[in-house]
């Protein structure tokens, strides 16, 4: 009896240690733009649509708002989904990261699937979902089109979050843990009702994947200035107080509002592009 109990206890310890090791090896869940940011972008994206197809998006505005965060549910069931929400550009040298091919096949051939997967797939995932939405519209699969439009909106918005483009996602590498959440969730929750979001009219995107890379590149160019702003806002304070957030907002508001405005423009543009590439089918109302 004693021997069996010891073996059982030893088995539990082994399983526990294995779980600890697994948690240390696996990447942390990606939680970038918060719910309020995604919904803010979706609402403004609908307003960018041209008159001939806007009724479809207006009629489904609430649906898109309700489902834009569905990818987070997928992450809970399939942890690999989190790889579709970021790309660590700084793992490929220095800006403008010309060493990384924008063609997925070329990137695989150069770096191998393991590195490409582990460093993130965001711009390629946007290309995939742009094509999925195109096929849905072309074949009249309107229920699927609505879901895929919401997923595509989520990915496109993520491409405009600077911290989705760097290995310093959580600020750990610079001793600024949680900076991503402070920038892209807390600031929006605190000040979002005052944001003058001003997207442009949706326009056709010639190469959805290439455009996604450009969005990620621009977002990445903001990382250092946001990290500096976070450092400056904390100066003289021992915690993240109201004073910190007022300072941080004053230092980063222009970048934050521009990223959200550009995200809304791009979401609308990807929807429009899918419809055009599908042959401009009649949309249900």
DOTORGU-373924 format. One line per 8 residues: their letters; for each residue x, y, z of N, C-alpha, C. Coordinates in steps of 0.001 Angstrom, whole numbers. Each point is the difference from the previous one (the first is absolute). Layout:
BEGIN
A) X:Y:Z:X:Y:Z:X:Y:Z ~ ...
***
This chain:
BEGIN
XXXXXXXX) 826:-1202:0:-826:1202:0:866:1262:0 ~ 1037:3:861:876:1159:82:714:243:-1315 ~ 434:-1088:-646:702:129:-1274:-899:570:-1073 ~ -1242:-459:-49:-945:523:-1005:-287:1482:247 ~ -164:383:1265:-258:1401:313:1172:873:-413 ~ 1204:-494:225:1185:763:-387:65:176:-1491 ~ -310:-1075:-735:12:83:-1463:-1059:984:-492 ~ -1170:-50:640:-1072:916:-409:405:1454:248
XXXXXXXX) 577:240:1210:436:1350:321:1087:471:-954 ~ 914:-934:-312:1076:346:-929:-587:359:-1366 ~ -1027:-719:-419:-641:282:-1278:-637:1375:-28 ~ -618:391:1118:-625:1315:87:1056:1086:-99 ~ 1130:-216:705:1085:979:-31:546:155:-1407 ~ 172:-1114:-705:505:45:-1371:-942:781:-896 ~ -1310:-268:146:-984:718:-814:9:1487:313 ~ 142:333:1283:44:1410:388:1205:699:-594
XXXXXXXX) 1167:-656:111:1214:596:-561:-104:155:-1507 ~ -625:-978:-658:-171:75:-1450:-883:1174:-370 ~ -1047:231:795:-901:1125:-267:717:1331:179 ~ 841:79:1056:757:1225:229:933:288:-1164 ~ 694:-1049:-471:920:164:-1119:-742:410:-1256 ~ -1163:-621:-225:-790:314:-1189:-440:1452:19 ~ -428:486:1173:-433:1398:100:1151:955:-239 ~ 1200:-420:394:1172:859:-203:401:59:-1449
XXXXXXXX) -235:-1086:-728:420:-89:-1402:-995:669:-926 ~ -1295:-197:275:-1022:545:-895:-50:1517:102 ~ -295:686:-1120:-128:1456:57:-1207:412:809 ~ 76:1181:603:-1126:503:764:-1145:363:-930 ~ -1256:-105:487:-1129:374:-836:124:1450:-458 ~ -378:218:-1230:68:1355:-541:-1303:715:315 ~ 88:1059:745:-1165:824:286:391:1420:-363 ~ -331:394:-1195:445:1304:-482:-1115:1014:193
XXXXXXXX) -497:599:-1095:-1100:958:153:-1107:-602:859 ~ -495:748:926:-1087:-483:836:-1332:3:-734 ~ -1029:-502:681:-1321:-88:-616:-510:1356:-470 ~ 209:1023:802:-499:1319:-382:674:522:-1262 ~ 1288:-290:-152:717:445:-1198:-537:-696:-1238 ~ -178:-1315:81:-503:-754:-1150:-1390:509:-407 ~ -842:247:977:-1355:463:-303:6:1411:-561 ~ 888:831:525:141:1359:-508:403:-22:-1469
XXXXXXXX) 955:-843:-329:469:-118:-1383:-1109:-517:-913 ~ -697:-1035:429:-1081:-580:-807:-1064:1061:-316 ~ -427:730:1005:-1042:1007:-217:418:1045:-1024 ~ 1244:434:82:475:1004:-949:272:-616:-1373 ~ 374:-1271:-35:246:-671:-1282:-1272:-74:-833 ~ -1119:-281:646:-1283:-54:-718:-282:1340:-673 ~ 372:1071:660:-262:1339:-541:886:352:-1196 ~ 1024:-801:-271:887:272:-1141:-498:-619:-1299
XXXXXXXX) -1042:-828:74:-411:-762:-1171:-733:864:-1027 ~ 201:-283:-1301:-706:755:-1043:-1501:-304:11 ~ -767:917:-552:-1456:-75:124:-579:-1282:-589 ~ 626:-550:-1066:-617:-1163:-661:37:-1277:827 ~ 897:-82:969:52:-1204:835:-152:315:1490 ~ -122:1259:326:-83:365:1406:-1226:-577:704 ~ -1166:-123:-655:-1166:-561:701:266:-1376:621 ~ 761:-864:-687:318:-1324:535:788:131:1304
XXXXXXXX) 980:872:11:841:149:1182:-734:749:1111 ~ -843:944:-376:-824:678:999:-939:-995:681 ~ -636:-852:-814:-958:-966:540:663:-989:943 ~ 1296:-234:-204:719:-990:805:1007:635:960 ~ -143:1298:219:933:710:889:65:-671:1385 ~ -1151:-262:585:-24:-613:1327:614:-1396:-17 ~ -243:-732:-1084:582:-1342:-119:1528:91:14 ~ 545:919:-780:1459:145:-52:559:425:1358
XXXXXXXX) -688:906:673:436:451:1326:-9:-1168:982 ~ -1035:-827:-92:-136:-1130:927:1017:-1108:-266 ~ 453:-128:-1253:844:-1152:-363:1453:352:-307 ~ 364:1267:63:1374:368:-349:1013:-603:971 ~ -422:-335:1220:915:-596:968:-73:-1527:26 ~ -711:-611:-948:-93:-1456:-42:1353:-701:-84 ~ 1010:585:-670:1302:-682:-21:561:-299:1386 ~ -351:795:1011:484:-287:1354:-615:-1283:536
XXXXXXXX) -1231:-315:-445:-633:-1263:377:730:-1157:-671 ~ 408:213:-1237:750:-1033:-720:1333:-265:682 ~ 659:1066:488:1286:-160:689:-159:-892:1223 ~ -1107:150:720:-232:-808:1189:-114:-1486:-342 ~ -545:-293:-1172:-156:-1398:-418:1213:-522:-755 ~ 661:897:-741:1149:-389:-819:1113:1025:201 ~ 932:-258:925:1050:980:316:813:453:-1202 ~ 86:-815:-1053:788:405:-1169:-587:1227:-676
XXXXXXXX) -1305:228:191:-652:1164:-615:686:1299:403 ~ 607:45:1204:645:1241:442:1130:409:-943 ~ 605:-981:-699:1082:325:-948:-484:828:-1171 ~ -1319:-21:-238:-567:767:-1111:-205:1468:342 ~ 305:393:1229:-320:1346:453:1221:888:195 ~ 1169:-470:-385:1193:837:173:1065:-409:-1017 ~ 992:852:-146:1210:-348:-735:1156:756:652 ~ 991:-731:447:1149:601:668:1027:407:-1058
XXXXXXXX) -217:1169:-554:848:462:-1100:1462:118:409 ~ 234:370:1266:1382:196:434:789:-1295:115 ~ -654:-1128:-225:718:-1274:-79:631:-194:-1382 ~ -220:953:-902:500:-110:-1373:956:1146:-348 ~ 783:414:965:979:1040:-270:-510:1375:374 ~ 404:990:-751:-337:1385:312:-993:572:-1023 ~ -719:1018:431:-953:706:-864:726:462:-1275 ~ -576:-228:-1177:-1368:-436:-314:-156:-1503:-222
XXXXXXXX) 853:-812:600:-148:-1461:1:-88:-596:-1400 ~ 899:450:-842:-3:-462:-1393:407:-1464:-129 ~ 579:-568:1054:391:-1403:-47:-1206:-939:6 ~ -1152:487:472:-1198:-843:85:-829:112:-1259 ~ -100:-1080:-774:-853:46:-1197:-1465:190:374 ~ -720:722:-801:-1420:188:280:-844:-1135:-569 ~ 563:-744:-903:-658:-1214:-478:147:-1087:1061 ~ -1124:-612:390:45:-1035:1036:867:-1181:-430
XXXXXXXX) -135:-417:-1236:798:-1135:-484:1484:339:15 ~ 337:1205:-405:1406:410:0:536:101:1425 ~ -818:496:922:418:93:1398:217:-1389:596 ~ -892:-937:-323:160:-1379:463:1295:-607:-535 ~ 249:208:-1274:1196:-567:-625:1272:565:630 ~ -55:1257:407:1199:650:540:223:-307:1474 ~ -1069:-13:797:156:-108:1451:-528:-1291:615 ~ -850:-715:-728:-577:-1224:552:-1282:273:770
XXXXXXXX) -860:-1012:48:-1327:174:600:68:308:1490 ~ 940:-603:708:79:194:1443:208:1466:357 ~ 939:671:-665:257:1410:315:-1149:875:-457 ~ -518:-250:-1190:-1098:823:-507:-1211:-96:920 ~ -320:-1218:449:-1137:-173:901:241:687:1339 ~ 1181:-200:574:262:502:1349:122:1519:57 ~ 407:617:-1108:144:1459:-8:-1255:706:-516 ~ -1024:-760:-354:-1289:605:-322:-338:54:-1475
XXXXXXXX) -1304:-57:-269:-515:-153:-1365:-968:1112:-395 ~ -88:1057:778:-1074:985:-155:-215:509:-1426 ~ 997:536:-702:-297:548:-1335:-455:-1075:-989 ~ 545:-1190:128:-426:-1083:-900:-1423:-449:341 ~ -344:17:1286:-1360:-360:403:-1001:993:-556 ~ 369:1259:-45:-878:1013:-608:-216:-313:-1473 ~ 1066:-391:-703:-135:-390:-1399:-920:-1189:-168 ~ 122:-987:897:-848:-1201:-55:-1464:371:194
XXXXXXXX) -290:830:998:-1394:334:279:-582:963:-1019 ~ 845:800:-614:-476:838:-1097:-498:-880:-1140 ~ 745:-1060:-281:-408:-932:-1055:-1239:-792:408 ~ -73:-395:1288:-1177:-739:474:-1262:839:-154 ~ 82:1276:371:-1166:868:-129:-372:193:-1462 ~ 998:92:-860:-255:115:-1438:-768:-1218:-504 ~ 449:-1194:382:-663:-1230:-439:-1418:-101:564 ~ -183:410:1246:-1344:-2:589:-949:858:-824
XXXXXXXX) 441:1202:-330:-854:910:-753:-244:-496:-1413 ~ 1040:-543:-603:-128:-499:-1371:-1026:-1123:-84 ~ -71:-820:1056:-877:-1177:-10:-1286:204:796 ~ -257:1241:413:-1255:296:679:-140:-635:1367 ~ 1116:-274:675:-50:-593:1333:-32:1145:1032 ~ -1161:589:174:-76:1256:735:184:-178:1501 ~ -458:-1121:568:237:-228:1426:1493:-141:279 ~ 680:-750:-874:1450:-147:156:704:1329:-268
XXXXXXXX) -523:749:-951:606:1300:-319:-24:924:1213 ~ -1089:-1:741:-84:870:1174:1020:-402:1060 ~ 119:-1296:242:976:-472:992:1422:312:-457 ~ 303:-281:-1261:1356:235:-506:324:1487:-71 ~ -1006:827:-247:215:1453:8:367:472:1403 ~ -629:-585:1017:308:355:1387:1412:-453:373 ~ 352:-1233:-394:1353:-503:271:1047:844:-722 ~ -264:309:-1257:940:818:-770:179:1367:671
XXXXXXXX) -1090:575:474:84:1292:681:887:-95:1235 ~ -125:-1097:730:825:-194:1189:1483:-31:-364 ~ 352:-801:-1005:1406:-113:-399:541:1328:-530 ~ -792:679:-807:450:1275:-573:233:1018:1110 ~ -884:51:967:186:905:1122:1261:-338:781 ~ 249:-1304:204:1201:-431:716:1274:472:-698 ~ -36:78:-1321:1188:428:-751:363:1451:267 ~ -907:762:581:259:1404:300:428:213:1455
XXXXXXXX) 103:-1078:745:486:93:1378:1520:-157:-2 ~ 745:1026:385:1461:-93:-30:556:-1208:751 ~ -637:-376:1100:550:-1078:822:-288:-1389:-554 ~ -771:-75:-1072:-164:-1276:-701:1096:-240:-1022 ~ 954:929:-96:1033:-96:-1031:1393:-173:589 ~ 90:-253:1290:1296:-54:661:84:-1133:1007 ~ 1206:-516:202:182:-1027:1023:-145:594:1399 ~ 55:1314:128:-183:672:1288:-1476:307:215
XXXXXXXX) -847:-974:-287:-1458:193:45:-469:510:1352 ~ 496:-590:1073:-496:361:1319:906:968:745 ~ 1029:511:-677:918:924:636:1023:-644:913 ~ 6:-1333:29:906:-704:910:1466:259:-342 ~ 306:130:-1267:1396:168:-416:567:1352:424 ~ -871:965:271:459:1325:399:-445:359:1415 ~ -438:-1006:751:-438:249:1366:-1260:827:95 ~ -884:-116:-999:-1241:786:-40:-1210:-918:-132
XXXXXXXX) -21:-1023:855:-1052:-1013:-78:-1395:614:-58 ~ -791:-485:-929:-1375:448:-124:-199:1260:-821 ~ 1063:476:-658:-131:1254:-748:-997:-139:-1150 ~ -66:-1179:-591:-963:-193:-1082:-1427:197:493 ~ -312:-552:1160:-1345:138:542:-290:1450:375 ~ 995:677:550:-198:1404:371:-273:854:-1237 ~ 688:-299:-1089:-149:805:-1211:-1281:-321:-751 ~ -235:-1281:-271:-1077:-318:-942:-1307:-460:638
XXXXXXXX) -43:-43:1317:-1257:-338:669:-390:1082:1007 ~ 883:276:961:-361:916:1074:-217:1425:-519 ~ 892:477:-877:-186:1353:-533:-1328:125:-730 ~ -368:-1043:-742:-1251:50:-762:-1195:-78:942 ~ 97:-856:1026:-1094:-100:962:-197:1316:747 ~ 1089:704:280:-76:1237:761:-412:1208:-851 ~ 539:85:-1198:-142:1232:-785:-702:-199:-1352 ~ -374:-1226:-314:-512:-319:-1337:-1213:790:-426
XXXXXXXX) -839:383:957:-1221:735:-368:313:1389:-540 ~ 1251:449:174:389:1321:-492:824:-69:-1285 ~ 289:-1221:-485:882:-137:-1157:-642:561:-1262 ~ 687:876:-707:-502:477:-1310:435:-951:-1112 ~ -579:-1204:-9:356:-987:-1025:-457:535:-1360 ~ 894:5:-974:-341:573:-1307:593:-848:-1127 ~ -631:-1142:-288:485:-833:-1105:-304:622:-1350 ~ 730:-433:-1009:-279:404:-1375:-1012:-967:-617
XXXXXXXX) -554:370:-1144:-894:-906:-711:755:-1266:-384 ~ -695:-1122:38:607:-1273:-393:453:61:-1460 ~ 1101:-668:-292:521:-24:-1372:550:-1384:-314 ~ 148:-280:-1274:452:-1321:-448:1457:-232:387 ~ 284:-1219:480:1357:-402:376:507:-987:-1048 ~ 1067:359:-684:501:-838:-1084:557:-1329:452 ~ 772:-16:1078:604:-1226:519:-262:-49:1502 ~ -1005:-758:446:-386:-10:1412:1137:-382:958
XXXXXXXX) 815:-986:-371:1092:-407:892:1078:1072:76 ~ 361:553:-1133:1023:1040:-26:-467:1225:790 ~ -1258:342:-142:-553:1142:740:47:-265:1501 ~ -281:-1254:386:54:-369:1417:1413:150:548 ~ 994:-388:-794:1386:190:411:308:1483:197 ~ -492:840:-903:234:1437:129:-618:549:1289 ~ -1195:-492:339:-650:428:1242:820:-402:1213 ~ 505:-1234:-13:828:-481:1107:1297:792:100
XXXXXXXX) 578:338:-1138:1251:759:-14:-211:1380:618 ~ -1067:671:-381:-267:1329:543:-252:-85:1504 ~ -789:-1005:403:-276:-179:1425:1303:-233:769 ~ 874:-813:-575:1270:-299:676:850:1257:179 ~ -90:918:-932:810:1220:80:-375:860:1210 ~ -1133:-299:642:-456:781:1143:413:-592:1339 ~ 528:-1217:-16:275:-716:1250:919:802:921 ~ 1126:450:-518:988:670:849:-555:1290:612
XXXXXXXX) -746:775:-770:-539:1259:538:-1035:-274:1085 ~ -780:-1075:-135:-986:-334:1026:693:-488:1272 ~ 1044:-794:-147:769:-456:1157:621:1185:734 ~ 518:956:-757:582:1193:613:-1069:802:731 ~ -1178:127:-618:-1100:732:630:-435:-672:1298 ~ -50:-1320:1:-358:-750:1205:1016:277:1113 ~ 1265:7:-371:1065:275:975:-130:1418:554 ~ -231:959:-881:-108:1390:433:-1240:224:871
XXXXXXXX) -1101:-654:-352:-1237:175:759:124:-555:1414 ~ 852:-991:177:174:-632:1326:1020:756:856 ~ 738:918:-593:1072:696:722:-531:657:1283 ~ 661:-326:1130:-370:581:1285:-1177:-659:682 ~ -594:-1023:-638:-1156:-694:570:380:-1423:377 ~ -689:-548:986:291:-1376:433:-1026:-996:-514 ~ -1063:497:-601:-1019:-894:-553:-697:702:-1164 ~ -887:-739:-666:-692:538:-1174:-1279:708:449
XXXXXXXX) 177:1218:391:-1077:816:561:-748:746:-1105 ~ -1029:748:410:-707:862:-953:962:984:-655 ~ 949:496:791:976:936:-545:837:-659:-1084 ~ 402:-1248:244:761:-727:-1024:-812:-76:-1288 ~ -1269:-426:96:-799:-193:-1206:-281:1315:-730 ~ -177:1075:749:-166:1299:-657:1262:374:-782 ~ 1153:-233:614:1262:290:-688:171:-902:-1226 ~ -255:-1288:201:196:-969:-1087:-923:321:-1165
XXXXXXXX) -1229:357:301:-951:351:-1053:464:1243:-757 ~ 433:1017:726:451:1234:-655:1183:-252:-927 ~ 848:-959:373:1197:-295:-791:-286:-908:-1198 ~ -1049:-806:75:-224:-1023:-1038:-1330:131:-726 ~ -849:941:394:-1354:77:-571:20:113:-1519 ~ 901:812:-535:27:191:-1453:258:-1314:-721 ~ 970:-785:488:316:-1291:-617:-1142:-984:174 ~ -574:-37:1197:-1083:-936:279:-1210:272:-883
XXXXXXXX) -400:1253:-93:-1177:353:-800:258:-247:-1485 ~ 1214:286:-458:332:-260:-1407:-64:-1488:-300 ~ 516:-834:901:-22:-1445:-238:-1428:-532:-60 ~ -847:485:869:-1392:-452:-14:-728:509:-1244 ~ 277:1233:-395:-619:547:-1213:453:-775:-1233 ~ 1308:-272:-88:521:-766:-1136:-543:-1427:-1 ~ -172:-566:1190:-562:-1352:82:-1415:-23:-551 ~ -810:1007:349:-1373:68:-517:-8:155:-1520
XXXXXXXX) 897:837:-516:110:155:-1452:352:-1320:-656 ~ 954:-703:582:453:-1264:-594:-1049:-1094:97 ~ -692:-94:1119:-1059:-1010:110:-1032:214:-1105 ~ -462:1234:-162:-946:297:-1072:583:-296:-1367 ~ 1279:291:-183:641:-218:-1298:141:-1491:-314 ~ 289:-802:1006:65:-1449:-225:-1365:-569:-334 ~ -1041:477:666:-1358:-447:-338:-344:386:-1432 ~ 271:1227:-348:-281:481:-1355:795:-790:-1033
XXXXXXXX) 1251:-261:282:868:-735:-925:-529:-1407:-243 ~ -450:-661:1063:-552:-1354:-144:-1227:22:-912 ~ -843:1004:170:-1202:109:-833:367:250:-1466 ~ 948:875:-243:432:279:-1378:628:-1238:-626 ~ 888:-681:747:654:-1199:-534:-977:-1153:-198 ~ -1119:54:710:-1028:-1036:-176:-867:253:-1222 ~ 206:1126:-670:-782:332:-1183:-1166:922:286 ~ 30:671:1131:-1054:939:406:-1387:-633:7
XXXXX) -163:-1089:766:-1321:-640:55:-1016:864:746 ~ -1258:-261:-272:-1079:695:717:15:-467:1452 ~ 112:915:935:49:-371:1407:-1398:5:587 ~ -300:-970:879:-1312:10:662:-103:1165:958 ~ -1220:371:331:-207:1124:922:-753:-468:1220
***
